[in-house]
Amino acid sequence: MVDFQFEAQVKGYGLTTANILYRLPDHPTLLQEFLWQHYDMAPDFPELFKFLEFWDREIEGPVHSVTIAHKRLVGPSEWRGAKGLFGLH
């Protein structure tokens, strides 16, 4: 069984971190911070946009701003399978 995270990385997904600043419903002058991290595909970020749509629908605190950091960890050209295993004494 292949690990989901490794399979996603080989397909081109990278680790995405979003720093979400949102306003508190009871105190609109205050900003609260929420960090979201998931494997996502740049530059479209479908997983992040699904999460932000969920936020708009379900959470009362309106989003002020979103800062995104993304890093591809492994690409198809950077990974290759081992052809053999050799043991040394």
N, CA, C and O atoms as CSV, one atom per row, in Angstrom:
chain,resi,resn,atom,element,x,y,z
A,1,MET,N,N,0.843,-1.173,0.000
A,1,MET,CA,C,0.000,0.000,0.000
A,1,MET,C,C,0.896,1.247,0.000
A,1,MET,O,O,1.829,1.359,0.794
A,2,VAL,N,N,0.589,2.174,-0.906
A,2,VAL,CA,C,1.386,3.395,-1.041
A,2,VAL,C,C,0.831,4.458,-0.095
A,2,VAL,O,O,-0.382,4.624,0.038
A,3,ASP,N,N,1.730,5.159,0.545
A,3,ASP,CA,C,1.350,6.240,1.448
A,3,ASP,C,C,0.695,7.372,0.654
A,3,ASP,O,O,1.220,7.787,-0.379
A,4,PHE,N,N,-0.447,7.874,1.129
A,4,PHE,CA,C,-1.187,8.951,0.455
A,4,PHE,C,C,-0.314,10.181,0.253
A,4,PHE,O,O,-0.331,10.781,-0.821
A,5,GLN,N,N,0.442,10.560,1.265
A,5,GLN,CA,C,1.256,11.772,1.180
A,5,GLN,C,C,2.343,11.637,0.119
A,5,GLN,O,O,2.582,12.570,-0.648
A,6,PHE,N,N,3.002,10.483,0.073
A,6,PHE,CA,C,4.052,10.274,-0.925
A,6,PHE,C,C,3.460,10.241,-2.328
A,6,PHE,O,O,4.026,10.820,-3.256
A,7,GLU,N,N,2.326,9.568,-2.488
A,7,GLU,CA,C,1.669,9.503,-3.792
A,7,GLU,C,C,1.256,10.897,-4.271
A,7,GLU,O,O,1.402,11.221,-5.450
A,8,ALA,N,N,0.744,11.714,-3.360
A,8,ALA,CA,C,0.356,13.086,-3.712
A,8,ALA,C,C,1.574,13.897,-4.141
A,8,ALA,O,O,1.485,14.686,-5.082
A,9,GLN,N,N,2.701,13.721,-3.475
A,9,GLN,CA,C,3.915,14.459,-3.813
A,9,GLN,C,C,4.425,14.069,-5.196
A,9,GLN,O,O,4.869,14.928,-5.958
A,10,VAL,N,N,4.365,12.786,-5.522
A,10,VAL,CA,C,4.823,12.329,-6.840
A,10,VAL,C,C,3.914,12.874,-7.938
A,10,VAL,O,O,4.379,13.136,-9.048
A,11,LYS,N,N,2.628,13.049,-7.644
A,11,LYS,CA,C,1.681,13.588,-8.625
A,11,LYS,C,C,1.816,15.102,-8.800
A,11,LYS,O,O,1.139,15.684,-9.648
A,12,GLY,N,N,2.680,15.749,-8.011
A,12,GLY,CA,C,2.904,17.175,-8.170
A,12,GLY,C,C,2.335,18.031,-7.055
A,12,GLY,O,O,2.489,19.252,-7.079
A,13,TYR,N,N,1.681,17.419,-6.080
A,13,TYR,CA,C,1.158,18.179,-4.953
A,13,TYR,C,C,2.315,18.570,-4.036
A,13,TYR,O,O,3.310,17.853,-3.932
A,14,GLY,N,N,2.172,19.695,-3.387
A,14,GLY,CA,C,3.176,20.153,-2.433
A,14,GLY,C,C,2.500,20.579,-1.146
A,14,GLY,O,O,1.279,20.722,-1.084
A,15,LEU,N,N,3.298,20.775,-0.139
A,15,LEU,CA,C,2.768,21.199,1.150
A,15,LEU,C,C,2.422,22.682,1.084
A,15,LEU,O,O,3.277,23.521,0.797
A,16,THR,N,N,1.155,22.991,1.353
A,16,THR,CA,C,0.665,24.362,1.315
A,16,THR,C,C,0.286,24.801,2.712
A,16,THR,O,O,-0.426,24.093,3.424
A,17,THR,N,N,0.757,25.955,3.097
A,17,THR,CA,C,0.399,26.549,4.383
A,17,THR,C,C,-0.290,27.875,4.097
A,17,THR,O,O,0.227,28.710,3.355
A,18,ALA,N,N,-1.466,28.060,4.696
A,18,ALA,CA,C,-2.207,29.304,4.529
A,18,ALA,C,C,-2.369,29.953,5.895
A,18,ALA,O,O,-2.862,29.331,6.836
A,19,ASN,N,N,-1.956,31.195,5.993
A,19,ASN,CA,C,-2.145,31.988,7.207
A,19,ASN,C,C,-3.397,32.830,6.976
A,19,ASN,O,O,-3.384,33.768,6.178
A,20,ILE,N,N,-4.472,32.493,7.674
A,20,ILE,CA,C,-5.759,33.139,7.476
A,20,ILE,C,C,-6.016,34.099,8.637
A,20,ILE,O,O,-6.054,33.692,9.798
A,21,LEU,N,N,-6.189,35.363,8.308
A,21,LEU,CA,C,-6.584,36.353,9.305
A,21,LEU,C,C,-8.075,36.599,9.132
A,21,LEU,O,O,-8.552,36.834,8.022
A,22,TYR,N,N,-8.809,36.541,10.247
A,22,TYR,CA,C,-10.250,36.751,10.178
A,22,TYR,C,C,-10.698,37.615,11.340
A,22,TYR,O,O,-10.023,37.714,12.364
A,23,ARG,N,N,-11.842,38.231,11.160
A,23,ARG,CA,C,-12.406,39.113,12.185
A,23,ARG,C,C,-13.293,38.311,13.120
A,23,ARG,O,O,-14.027,37.420,12.693
A,24,LEU,N,N,-13.213,38.643,14.409
A,24,LEU,CA,C,-14.081,38.011,15.392
A,24,LEU,C,C,-15.493,38.584,15.266
A,24,LEU,O,O,-15.651,39.800,15.157
A,25,PRO,N,N,-16.524,37.729,15.278
A,25,PRO,CA,C,-17.886,38.232,15.119
A,25,PRO,C,C,-18.297,39.212,16.222
A,25,PRO,O,O,-18.988,40.191,15.940
A,26,ASP,N,N,-17.893,38.975,17.454
A,26,ASP,CA,C,-18.276,39.842,18.574
A,26,ASP,C,C,-17.423,41.101,18.677
A,26,ASP,O,O,-17.858,42.108,19.236
A,27,HIS,N,N,-16.198,41.043,18.133
A,27,HIS,CA,C,-15.265,42.172,18.201
A,27,HIS,C,C,-14.659,42.385,16.812
A,27,HIS,O,O,-13.538,41.943,16.564
A,28,PRO,N,N,-15.372,43.047,15.908
A,28,PRO,CA,C,-14.911,43.164,14.518
A,28,PRO,C,C,-13.615,43.957,14.332
A,28,PRO,O,O,-13.022,43.916,13.254
A,29,THR,N,N,-13.173,44.671,15.356
A,29,THR,CA,C,-11.908,45.410,15.218
A,29,THR,C,C,-10.701,44.527,15.510
A,29,THR,O,O,-9.570,44.921,15.225
A,30,LEU,N,N,-10.920,43.332,16.077
A,30,LEU,CA,C,-9.820,42.411,16.385
A,30,LEU,C,C,-9.662,41.380,15.270
A,30,LEU,O,O,-10.643,40.919,14.687
A,31,LEU,N,N,-8.410,41.029,14.988
A,31,LEU,CA,C,-8.121,39.976,14.020
A,31,LEU,C,C,-7.598,38.747,14.751
A,31,LEU,O,O,-6.794,38.852,15.677
A,32,GLN,N,N,-8.063,37.594,14.324
A,32,GLN,CA,C,-7.606,36.309,14.863
A,32,GLN,C,C,-6.866,35.601,13.734
A,32,GLN,O,O,-7.156,35.820,12.557
A,33,GLU,N,N,-5.913,34.757,14.097
A,33,GLU,CA,C,-5.106,34.055,13.112
A,33,GLU,C,C,-5.423,32.565,13.138
A,33,GLU,O,O,-5.590,31.975,14.206
A,34,PHE,N,N,-5.503,31.958,11.946
A,34,PHE,CA,C,-5.719,30.522,11.820
A,34,PHE,C,C,-4.731,29.997,10.784
A,34,PHE,O,O,-4.639,30.545,9.686
A,35,LEU,N,N,-3.991,28.942,11.120
A,35,LEU,CA,C,-3.048,28.339,10.174
A,35,LEU,C,C,-3.643,27.047,9.624
A,35,LEU,O,O,-4.072,26.176,10.380
A,36,TRP,N,N,-3.661,26.939,8.316
A,36,TRP,CA,C,-4.191,25.768,7.617
A,36,TRP,C,C,-3.054,25.147,6.831
A,36,TRP,O,O,-2.301,25.854,6.163
A,37,GLN,N,N,-2.921,23.818,6.906
A,37,GLN,CA,C,-1.834,23.150,6.186
A,37,GLN,C,C,-2.373,21.870,5.570
A,37,GLN,O,O,-3.025,21.071,6.243
A,38,HIS,N,N,-2.092,21.680,4.276
A,38,HIS,CA,C,-2.594,20.510,3.563
A,38,HIS,C,C,-1.782,20.351,2.284
A,38,HIS,O,O,-1.125,21.298,1.851
A,39,TYR,N,N,-1.818,19.165,1.670
A,39,TYR,CA,C,-1.184,18.979,0.370
A,39,TYR,C,C,-2.105,19.557,-0.691
A,39,TYR,O,O,-3.297,19.249,-0.718
A,40,ASP,N,N,-1.557,20.399,-1.570
A,40,ASP,CA,C,-2.357,21.080,-2.571
A,40,ASP,C,C,-1.516,21.311,-3.820
A,40,ASP,O,O,-0.289,21.218,-3.782
A,41,MET,N,N,-2.185,21.611,-4.920
A,41,MET,CA,C,-1.530,21.789,-6.214
A,41,MET,C,C,-1.478,23.274,-6.557
A,41,MET,O,O,-2.515,23.922,-6.694
A,42,ALA,N,N,-0.259,23.813,-6.695
A,42,ALA,CA,C,-0.094,25.222,-7.089
A,42,ALA,C,C,-0.192,25.304,-8.610
A,42,ALA,O,O,0.149,24.321,-9.267
A,43,PRO,N,N,-0.617,26.367,-9.194
A,43,PRO,CA,C,-1.021,27.643,-8.630
A,43,PRO,C,C,-2.528,27.758,-8.388
A,43,PRO,O,O,-2.995,28.798,-7.925
A,44,ASP,N,N,-3.298,26.702,-8.694
A,44,ASP,CA,C,-4.761,26.792,-8.571
A,44,ASP,C,C,-5.263,26.596,-7.143
A,44,ASP,O,O,-6.296,27.158,-6.779
A,45,PHE,N,N,-4.559,25.813,-6.328
A,45,PHE,CA,C,-4.897,25.544,-4.929
A,45,PHE,C,C,-6.357,25.109,-4.742
A,45,PHE,O,O,-7.106,25.783,-4.034
A,46,PRO,N,N,-6.776,23.997,-5.361
A,46,PRO,CA,C,-8.170,23.557,-5.240
A,46,PRO,C,C,-8.578,23.194,-3.811
A,46,PRO,O,O,-9.706,23.473,-3.406
A,47,GLU,N,N,-7.682,22.579,-3.047
A,47,GLU,CA,C,-8.018,22.199,-1.670
A,47,GLU,C,C,-8.204,23.432,-0.785
A,47,GLU,O,O,-9.120,23.474,0.037
A,48,LEU,N,N,-7.353,24.416,-0.948
A,48,LEU,CA,C,-7.463,25.647,-0.168
A,48,LEU,C,C,-8.765,26.377,-0.489
A,48,LEU,O,O,-9.449,26.854,0.417
A,49,PHE,N,N,-9.108,26.464,-1.769
A,49,PHE,CA,C,-10.340,27.153,-2.128
A,49,PHE,C,C,-11.579,26.405,-1.646
A,49,PHE,O,O,-12.583,27.027,-1.301
A,50,LYS,N,N,-11.514,25.065,-1.620
A,50,LYS,CA,C,-12.628,24.300,-1.029
A,50,LYS,C,C,-12.778,24.641,0.444
A,50,LYS,O,O,-13.889,24.823,0.940
A,51,PHE,N,N,-11.633,24.728,1.148
A,51,PHE,CA,C,-11.679,25.070,2.567
A,51,PHE,C,C,-12.217,26.481,2.782
A,51,PHE,O,O,-13.019,26.701,3.690
A,52,LEU,N,N,-11.788,27.443,1.959
A,52,LEU,CA,C,-12.260,28.817,2.112
A,52,LEU,C,C,-13.754,28.943,1.788
A,52,LEU,O,O,-14.454,29.748,2.402
A,53,GLU,N,N,-14.242,28.149,0.828
A,53,GLU,CA,C,-15.690,28.128,0.555
A,53,GLU,C,C,-16.444,27.575,1.748
A,53,GLU,O,O,-17.502,28.093,2.106
A,54,PHE,N,N,-15.906,26.511,2.380
A,54,PHE,CA,C,-16.495,25.964,3.597
A,54,PHE,C,C,-16.514,27.034,4.695
A,54,PHE,O,O,-17.513,27.196,5.396
A,55,TRP,N,N,-15.408,27.754,4.836
A,55,TRP,CA,C,-15.306,28.814,5.848
A,55,TRP,C,C,-16.414,29.848,5.645
A,55,TRP,O,O,-17.114,30.212,6.590
A,56,ASP,N,N,-16.567,30.313,4.413
A,56,ASP,CA,C,-17.588,31.332,4.129
A,56,ASP,C,C,-18.995,30.819,4.444
A,56,ASP,O,O,-19.840,31.576,4.922
A,57,ARG,N,N,-19.243,29.545,4.178
A,57,ARG,CA,C,-20.562,28.959,4.419
A,57,ARG,C,C,-20.854,28.695,5.878
A,57,ARG,O,O,-21.967,28.948,6.338
A,58,GLU,N,N,-19.863,28.181,6.630
A,58,GLU,CA,C,-20.117,27.603,7.951
A,58,GLU,C,C,-19.591,28.406,9.143
A,58,GLU,O,O,-20.085,28.239,10.258
A,59,ILE,N,N,-18.613,29.262,8.930
A,59,ILE,CA,C,-17.977,29.946,10.061
A,59,ILE,C,C,-18.368,31.423,10.039
A,59,ILE,O,O,-18.382,32.054,8.982
A,60,GLU,N,N,-18.681,31.959,11.205
A,60,GLU,CA,C,-19.195,33.327,11.295
A,60,GLU,C,C,-18.136,34.402,11.111
A,60,GLU,O,O,-18.468,35.511,10.693
A,61,GLY,N,N,-16.888,34.120,11.404
A,61,GLY,CA,C,-15.834,35.139,11.310
A,61,GLY,C,C,-15.440,35.401,9.872
A,61,GLY,O,O,-14.910,34.506,9.215
A,62,PRO,N,N,-15.684,36.619,9.353
A,62,PRO,CA,C,-15.310,36.913,7.964
A,62,PRO,C,C,-13.792,36.975,7.787
A,62,PRO,O,O,-13.073,37.499,8.638
A,63,VAL,N,N,-13.324,36.434,6.669
A,63,VAL,CA,C,-11.890,36.403,6.364
A,63,VAL,C,C,-11.414,37.798,5.983
A,63,VAL,O,O,-12.016,38.473,5.148
A,64,HIS,N,N,-10.320,38.212,6.614
A,64,HIS,CA,C,-9.699,39.504,6.302
A,64,HIS,C,C,-8.661,39.340,5.196
A,64,HIS,O,O,-8.680,40.077,4.210
A,65,SER,N,N,-7.752,38.371,5.358
A,65,SER,CA,C,-6.714,38.149,4.358
A,65,SER,C,C,-6.170,36.723,4.476
A,65,SER,O,O,-6.292,36.081,5.519
A,66,VAL,N,N,-5.570,36.247,3.386
A,66,VAL,CA,C,-4.970,34.916,3.337
A,66,VAL,C,C,-3.584,35.050,2.720
A,66,VAL,O,O,-3.433,35.613,1.636
A,67,THR,N,N,-2.575,34.532,3.412
A,67,THR,CA,C,-1.208,34.500,2.900
A,67,THR,C,C,-0.843,33.039,2.670
A,67,THR,O,O,-1.010,32.205,3.560
A,68,ILE,N,N,-0.342,32.730,1.473
A,68,ILE,CA,C,-0.085,31.339,1.092
A,68,ILE,C,C,1.414,31.105,0.916
A,68,ILE,O,O,2.118,31.915,0.314
A,69,ALA,N,N,1.887,29.979,1.455
A,69,ALA,CA,C,3.252,29.502,1.210
A,69,ALA,C,C,3.122,28.075,0.673
A,69,ALA,O,O,2.340,27.277,1.191
A,70,HIS,N,N,3.890,27.766,-0.364
A,70,HIS,CA,C,3.777,26.449,-1.001
A,70,HIS,C,C,5.172,25.926,-1.327
A,70,HIS,O,O,6.044,26.678,-1.762
A,71,LYS,N,N,5.369,24.628,-1.110
A,71,LYS,CA,C,6.662,24.013,-1.416
A,71,LYS,C,C,6.431,22.616,-1.962
A,71,LYS,O,O,5.858,21.760,-1.288
A,72,ARG,N,N,6.881,22.394,-3.190
A,72,ARG,CA,C,6.863,21.031,-3.724
A,72,ARG,C,C,7.991,20.269,-3.054
A,72,ARG,O,O,9.137,20.720,-3.053
A,73,LEU,N,N,7.673,19.124,-2.489
A,73,LEU,CA,C,8.674,18.371,-1.747
A,73,LEU,C,C,9.391,17.346,-2.621
A,73,LEU,O,O,10.613,17.215,-2.543
A,74,VAL,N,N,8.648,16.623,-3.446
A,74,VAL,CA,C,9.230,15.605,-4.312
A,74,VAL,C,C,8.545,15.702,-5.657
A,74,VAL,O,O,7.322,15.817,-5.728
A,75,GLY,N,N,9.310,15.658,-6.704
A,75,GLY,CA,C,8.739,15.651,-8.046
A,75,GLY,C,C,9.048,14.337,-8.734
A,75,GLY,O,O,9.925,13.602,-8.280
A,76,PRO,N,N,8.357,14.020,-9.814
A,76,PRO,CA,C,8.584,12.751,-10.504
A,76,PRO,C,C,10.024,12.572,-10.979
A,76,PRO,O,O,10.535,11.452,-10.980
A,77,SER,N,N,10.687,13.657,-11.381
A,77,SER,CA,C,12.058,13.521,-11.865
A,77,SER,C,C,13.068,13.376,-10.724
A,77,SER,O,O,14.224,13.029,-10.968
A,78,GLU,N,N,12.654,13.633,-9.502
A,78,GLU,CA,C,13.563,13.559,-8.362
A,78,GLU,C,C,13.514,12.215,-7.653
A,78,GLU,O,O,14.328,11.957,-6.767
A,79,TRP,N,N,12.572,11.356,-8.027
A,79,TRP,CA,C,12.409,10.081,-7.355
A,79,TRP,C,C,12.651,8.970,-8.359
A,79,TRP,O,O,12.204,9.041,-9.504
A,80,ARG,N,N,13.357,7.952,-7.921
A,80,ARG,CA,C,13.513,6.768,-8.760
A,80,ARG,C,C,13.609,5.551,-7.861
A,80,ARG,O,O,14.179,5.617,-6.771
A,81,GLY,N,N,13.066,4.469,-8.306
A,81,GLY,CA,C,13.045,3.241,-7.532
A,81,GLY,C,C,14.405,2.574,-7.502
A,81,GLY,O,O,15.197,2.703,-8.435
A,82,ALA,N,N,14.665,1.862,-6.422
A,82,ALA,CA,C,15.918,1.123,-6.299
A,82,ALA,C,C,15.827,-0.156,-7.121
A,82,ALA,O,O,14.788,-0.816,-7.133
A,83,LYS,N,N,16.918,-0.508,-7.813
A,83,LYS,CA,C,16.917,-1.716,-8.643
A,83,LYS,C,C,17.365,-2.935,-7.862
A,83,LYS,O,O,17.228,-4.062,-8.338
A,84,GLY,N,N,17.885,-2.729,-6.703
A,84,GLY,CA,C,18.351,-3.857,-5.929
A,84,GLY,C,C,18.727,-3.434,-4.507
A,84,GLY,O,O,18.814,-2.245,-4.200
A,85,LEU,N,N,18.943,-4.407,-3.669
A,85,LEU,CA,C,19.323,-4.140,-2.289
A,85,LEU,C,C,20.558,-4.961,-1.992
A,85,LEU,O,O,20.552,-6.180,-2.164
A,86,PHE,N,N,21.603,-4.315,-1.553
A,86,PHE,CA,C,22.863,-4.998,-1.294
A,86,PHE,C,C,23.220,-4.825,0.183
A,86,PHE,O,O,23.146,-3.718,0.718
A,87,GLY,N,N,23.592,-5.879,0.812
A,87,GLY,CA,C,24.005,-5.819,2.207
A,87,GLY,C,C,25.498,-5.950,2.353
A,87,GLY,O,O,26.137,-6.723,1.639
A,88,LEU,N,N,26.055,-5.196,3.277
A,88,LEU,CA,C,27.485,-5.287,3.562
A,88,LEU,C,C,27.672,-5.839,4.961
A,88,LEU,O,O,26.832,-5.640,5.838
A,89,HIS,N,N,28.740,-6.508,5.154
A,89,HIS,CA,C,29.005,-7.110,6.470
A,89,HIS,C,C,29.324,-6.080,7.496
A,89,HIS,O,O,29.572,-6.417,8.653
